[in-house]
């Protein structure tokens, strides 16, 4: 187990893409336990962020070289200023600043090289997207219809090459409180300008939360094509995306090739979402207006490319009824407030595997009260649905639990399990648990 001194000696490795993956894992485990070292890590990130070179592809000729030299001098002056202000300057500050200075140097070498094949294409791609962003700045409203390989009722961000296409619909008003609505078969989310509302008809599940609720995560960017392109530019800067551009009489077609983001020591979540897949994104812009006309996403898996998202229709500046941004519930069903899980002693300050064992043990004993605070399935307002869940999982027999693992961008962990239900059915799957809430309480997030 890593101690604090070892962590501090190796802190800069956490910002090095070539660092040993196992050591980085141990370091992350350490800051999960040590608030002091977590604070040092966050400080280091802030310092490094403030020293990143702000060099763009807009410079040309000798002006480029001079701007890079000026940038390096500026970084050196900032370093001296920070050093003068802090007498107890930590060792890692100097290390991080050295990393930042080396970044400036590497970028300078890259920028001055005529052998880089992606500079002009990347600049042209950014120009196309910037032009479209400017064109969409004055939008009043928008409707999008797209086909997505996903499952009904499941969360909006779930995609899979093995699933059939289902239709997603997006409505957005860009004026006032900027309300929006997203729906797919079996699931609806509405933002009325103040709060979000999630409704799953088949489960009689109706919850409401603040405007920052995560009812929709990555897919939310489709609510604003301008944001899609802003994310694309930011993504390309950080993740070495590759571009190609094709032009016709009426359209400009931009193709982006990108690698999966996340930790894939275990490939469980590989290709389960857009960002967690090696993918190809194709944007088609109207040549006259620069507005986005269509979008296609292909996931590259098992040596083949499979289309998983296709925008077929985008309508701009159309009238949208105010009733679109409300959900009328069936009689007798009321909205429940979703809150962050409170502190639960039994599911706090333990490992995810220990939390999984407590969870399944409670189901074996049919002690549903013990796990209700950490399992939203027991918090549905429709008691008939709750009884169905209790009857299905109550009295199960736990055969085995595997070792916890992380995968992709999921903020929690997965614990493999094998159980036998009262019906006699054997189930083997991975229980998803996360504790990224203020109380660090493990909650069951899926996998059943």
N, C-alpha and C positions, 0 to 999 in steps of 0.2 A: 504494500500500500504506500503510495507516494506521500511524503511529508511536505510541509510548507516551504522549507528551504529548497528541496528538489524542484518543487513547482516553480519557484521564482527563478531558479537557475535556468530553467528550460522554457520560460514564458514565451519568448519570441518564436519558439517553434510552432506555437499555435497559429501564427500568421504566415507560416511557410507551407505552401502546397506540397512540397517535396518531403515534409517531415514524416517520421515513422508513424504509421496509422495507429499502431498499438499504443505508443506513448501518448498520442493525442487523446485516445480513448481514456487512458488512465488519468490524464490531466483533467478531462471533462468530469470524470467521476469524482476527482478531488474537489473541484469547485462546486459540485453538487452538495458536498458535505461541509465545505469551508467557506463561510461568508466573507472572511477577510481576503482570501485569495480570489474569490469571485470579484470582489471590489477592485483588486489589483488588475485583474484581467479586463474588467470593464474600463478602467482608467487607461490601460494600454490601448484598447480599441479606440478610445476617444482621441488619444494623442496621435495614433496612426492615421485616423480619419482626418484629423486636422492637417496632416503633413502630406496627404496624397497629392501627387502632381496634377495640376489643373491644366493639362496640355490637350488641345483639341486638334483635329485634323484640318483645321482651317488655315494653318500657317503654310507658307510656301517659301522656297529658296532660302537665301541668307537670313531672312527675317525669322524663319523657323529656328535656325541655330541660335540666334541672339535671344529669342524668347525662351528657349530651353535654358540657356546660360542664366538669364535673369531669374527664371523660376528656381533654379538650384540655389542662387545667391539668396533669394527670398526665404527658402527653406532654412538655409544656414542661419540667417538673421533671426528667424522665429525660434530656432533651437537655442541660440544664445540668450534671447529674451526670456524664454521659459527657464533656462538654467539660472539666470540672475534672480528670478523671482522666487525660486525654491532652493533654499540652502541645502535641504536634505534630499537632494536629487537622487532618486532610486536608480540602481544599476539597470533595471529593465527599461527606464526612460531612455537611457543612452543607446541601449540595444535596439529599441523600437525606432528611434530616430535614425539609427544607422540603416535599418531596414527601409525606412521611408526614403532616405537619400539614395539608396541603391535602386529603389523603384524609379525615382526620377531619372537615374542614369540609364537603366534598362530601357525605359520609354524613349529617352533621347536617342539611344543607339538605334532602336527600332524605327523611330520617326525619320532618322537621317538616312536610313537604308533604302535604296531604290529597289531592293530585291524582294520587298514584302508584297505579295500578290493581292492582299486584301484591302490595302489602304484606300485605293480609289473606289472600289466597290462598296466598302463600308461607309465611306463618306457620301457616295451617291445614294445609298439606302437611307442614311440618316436624313439627307436632304428631302427625299421623297416623303418620309414619315413626318418630318417637321412641317412640310408644306400642307400635308393632310391635317395635322394637328391644328394649324392656323385656320384652315378652312372650316373645321368643326367647332371653332371657338364660339360661334354665334348660334349654335343649334338651340331650338326651342323644345323639341320633343323627338322621340325616336321609338321605333318598334323593330324588334329583331325576331326572326323565326329561324331556328337552326335544328339540324338533326345531330344527335349525340348518341354514341354507343354507351348506354348506361342501363340501370335497372330502375323500374318504377318504384316509387316510395323512398328509395335510398337517397343519400345526400347528393346534392347537385354536382359536387366536384368529382364523384366517382365516374371513371371511364374504364373501359376494358375492350380489348380487341375481340373478345369472345362474345360480347353482348350484341343484341340487335339494336338498330337505331330507334330512338324515340324522339319526340319533338319537344324542344324547349322553347319557351316564349319569354321575351323581355320587353317591358314597357318602361320608359323613363321620361320624366318631365324635368327640364333643365332650369325652369324658373321657380321662384318661390322657395319652398322647403325641399325641392327636388325629390319628390316621391318616386318610387319605383315598384315594380312587381316582376317576379320571376316565377314561372310555373312549369311543371312537367307532370305527366300522368302520375297521380298519387301524392303530389307534394306541391305546396304553394308557399311562397314567402312574399310579404308585402312590407314596404317601408312607407309610412304615411307622412314622413317629414319630421317625425319626432321619435317613433319607436318602430321596432321590427316585430312582425307577427308570422309565426310558422304554423301551418295547418297541414296535418296528414289525415285525410278523411277516413281511410280504412281503419286507422288506429284510434280515431276520435281524439287525436292529439292536437291540442291547440295551446301554444305557449307564446308569451310575449316577453320582450326584453328591450334593452336600450338600443340606440341606433348602432352601437358597436358590436352587437351580437354576431356570433360567427355562424349564423344559419346558412350563409353562403360564403365561401372563402375565395378560392382562385377564380371561379366562374363569375364572380361579381364584376370583374373588369370588363365583361361584355356589356355592362350597363352604360359604358361610356367609351365609344371607339377611340376618342382622344386619349383616354387613359391607357387603352390597350397599346397604343403606339408609344406613349411615354414609357410604359413598362418595357416595351420591346427595345427601345434605345438604351435604357438603363441596363437591361439584361445583357445586351450585346457588349456593352462596355465592361461588364464584370465577368462574362462567361465565354468569351472568345467565339461568338456565333459567326457563322459563315453565310454569305449572301450571294444571290444571283438575281439579276434584273432582266425582265423581258418587256418590250413595249410593242403595242399594236396601235392601230389608228385611234382606238377609243379608250384603251386601258393601259395601265402600268401594273405589271405583275411582279411582286417582290417575294422571293423565296428565301426562307431562313432555315438553316440547319443548326440544331442545338443538341447538346448532350444532356442526359438526365442530371438533375440536381439531387443531392442527398447522400446519406450514408448507406452504401449497398454492400457492406460486408455480408449482410443477409439480403437476398434479392426478393424477399416476400412482397414488398410494395413496388418493385420495379414495374413500370408501365401501368400502375394503378391510378395515376393522375397525369395531368399534362406536364407539370414540372418534373415529375419523377419518371419521365420517359425520354429515351433518345427520340427526337421528333423532328418533323419538317413542317413548317408553318408557311402557308401561301396566302398572301394578301393581294387582293385585286382592287385597284383604285380607279375611279373614273378620271380619265385624263383631263377632261374639261374642268370639273369641279374640285378634283383632288380628294373627294369623299370616298370612304371605304365602301366598296360594292359587295364584296364577298370575302369569306375567309375559310380556309381548309386546314385541318390539322391531321397529319399522318404520324402514327407511332411506328417506330422502326424496331421490330422485335423478331427474334428467331429467323433472321435473314430475310424478312419480308417487311413491306411497308403497308400498313393498314390505315385507311381513313377512319378516324373516330369522331371528328367534328366537321360539320359543313354548314356555314351560314348560307341560306338560300335566298333570304329576303331581308333587306334593310330598308325601312321607310323613314325618312327624315321630315321633321316639322309637320307632323300630322296632328289633327285634333284627338285628344285622349280624354274620355269621360272621367270625372272625379271618382266615380264608383269603382273604377279599375283598381284604385289604391286602397280598397277596403275588402274584407273577407266576411261574408255573412255566414255565421255558424248555425248548425241545426239547433232546433229548440232543445233546451236543456243542457247544451254544451257551453261552457264559459272559458274565457281566456285565463290561463294560469301564468303567474309571474315566474320567470326563470331567474334564479339567482346563482351566484357563485357558490359552490359547495362550502358549507361551514366546516369548522375544524371538527374532525372526527378522530378521536384518539386511536381507535382500533385500526384505522387505515392511514395513519401518519407516522413518520419516522420509522418506516419499515421498507423492505425491498418490494418491487412489483410482484415478485414470485410469492413472497409472504402474503401480500394483499390478495393475490389470486387464490391462495389456499384458504384464507379467511372467507373469501367470497363463496367458494364452492362448498366449504364446510357449513356455512349458513344455509345454503340451498339444500344440502343433505338433511339438515335438522329442521328445514322449513321455518327457519328463524328469519322471516322476511323483514321484520322491524330493524334488525341489525344491519341490513344492507340497503334499505330504502334510501338513506341519504346519499349513497354513492352509486346508485343504479337508477337511472331515469325511467327505466321500463316500469318501475313500481310507482312512478309519480304521475301516470296518466290519469286524467280525471274520470274516464269511463271505467267504472269498477268491473264491468263484465270483461273488458280487455285485460285488466289486472289479474282477475281470477284465472283467465286462460293462461297467462304467463306463469302464474304460481302453479297451476296444475301441470304445466309442461315441464318446468324445471324443479319444482319442489320434490324432495325425496330422491334426487338423483344420487348416483354412486360415482365418486371420484376415483378413477383408476390411476392416473399419473399426471404429473406436471413436469414440463421440461424447463430448460434454462431460459431466462428472459433474453430478448434480443431487441435491437433497434433496427429500423429499416426506413430508407427514404427520408422524407422530410417530417414524418410523424413525430410530434414533440414528446410522445410517451414511449412505452415499451410493449412488447408482445410476449405473452407467456403461453407456450404450447400446452395443450391439455387433452386428456382423453377421459370421457365420462360415459356413463350409462344412464339413460333416462328411465323413469318409471315405466314407460311404454316398452322398454326393452331395446330401444334404439341406441346404437353406439355412435357417439360423435367425437371427432378429432378435429381440433381447430386451434386458432391462436386467440387468446383473450387479449383485447386491447385495453390498456390502462394508461392513464395520464395523471400527472400531479402538478401541472403547470398553472395552478391556481394560487391565490395569495396564501392559503393555508397549507399548501403542499400536501393536500390530502389526495390519496389515490382514488380515482373514480373509474368505474367500468364504462368504457367508451364504445364497445362493440365486440364482435367476435363470437356472438351466440346466435 
